[in-house]
Amino acid sequence: MSGYTFDKQSAQRISKSVQATERLDITADYYAYRGRGALMALGKYASDADTDWAKGSTATVEVYNMGTREKTEQTAEVHNLFVDIKPGSWVLFQQGYLLAAECEGE
């Protein structure tokens, strides 16, 4: 029977990865399933009151499938640091922060 051995540095790296994975909160409606380097997500800002998403505020974003652009059942709370966003606009976000948003053409 053959076995594998790891040096101390490799064992510590594997241990850190396992610990980071075990800390993920998988009970939320939406979660980043990777620790560092979480993937971007595609969404749309929807407002029942038809109001803009104000810069400096947090809003609920409907999550869409990145490949098909079909709406999923998931939502995410996303913080906007940049500019007011119109309802129905496409957005990209990562780890709870807005990265990009659809803008009106001039």
HELIX and SHEET records of a PDB file:
HELIX    1   1 LYS A    8  GLU A   22  1                                  15    
SHEET    1   A 5 LYS A  71  HIS A  79  0                                        
SHEET    2   A 5 THR A  58  TYR A  64 -1                                        
SHEET    3   A 5 ALA A  41  TYR A  45 -1                                        
SHEET    4   A 5 TRP A  90  GLN A  94 -1                                        
SHEET    5   A 5 TYR A  97  ALA A 101 -1                                        
END                                                                             
